[in-house]
């Protein structure tokens, strides 16, 4: 079930009034849990079983940590269960294909059979979200949740179960323990966020996607100008698509009286790679920072250990996105970028002497080049794109000017919102006018067929 469909509108129309009636009763968490399992089961009737498995194991692991002295043993049980779920359903085919490649290279006379398992949507999101509970309890950051239904509702919370944001147990569980105070302002803010996300998805991302897919699906005839523009367009398509989903998720949660974290904060205004990752997919980047990079030693053990930790963290971040070598390369590319620019970004010359516009364009160009590996289906396709761009044989890219206007308007809006002129967006009439214009744009430009979200597997 996708946010941009009439099915979800009917689902929310049925769920929300009952939720309001039950919000002051002990049955609120049960209703939220039931609604979340229906929402997730709509995608595939068996997938809620995996969700229940991850939830139950982690709940019992924390119970074991609380009641026994074997804290580390139960934490390892939680981690092992997470790795087993991800290893089989997300990485099974990738592991077998890699092993078979090595067997062929070694001249072995046999190959392993690939499991060919359907990857459940959202698996990596809710597994990581559930781990914030077990790891958080082990560290003393989270109290044990005594109500299983409430904990299950946290893991399965339908606004975020499919594509995040990856919330923290220490943020959501206290909210679920309290009666939510849902004001008219919460509903209005939630609706506004949802409209903004819908606009990003249906008007900006989906239309940019038409050009991007047309170029990337016909690499045999695409020349440098089209490939460059398609890659830059994909940068914005990916941002509009995923941040649009996150906005809609935050909007729905706000209407439920639940505050979930900001996931995107104008990442293409970043002036350095570290700043970019503080603005892009914040829930994931902070998860890897808190639960992988820092436990590995962070930057506390010297320069070489820091560089190792950065590269390893980013490679695993790439592999988290999808089990393909293109994503491994993408992660390594960003890790190497961190290593090469870390000292430069700390210098007074870079911070004070290099113009902000130059830094923004440099970061955007670096990130956009990396998206080639994110979008290309194979390493061979990525190499084709890069070599054709390098040759720069001229051909008409046939890039509609309206797309240029869309991207320029979005970039200008973000720049103004972070400048001293941001107050022009504060008056209520201005905000209302913007929302009304977005609604009209959705009504006029939304395509008849439903386009999947990019992070839902439509890379």
Order of alpha helices (4+ residues) and beta strands (2+ residues): alpha-alpha-alpha-alpha-alpha-alpha-alpha-alpha-alpha-alpha-alpha-alpha-alpha-alpha-alpha-alpha-alpha-alpha-alpha
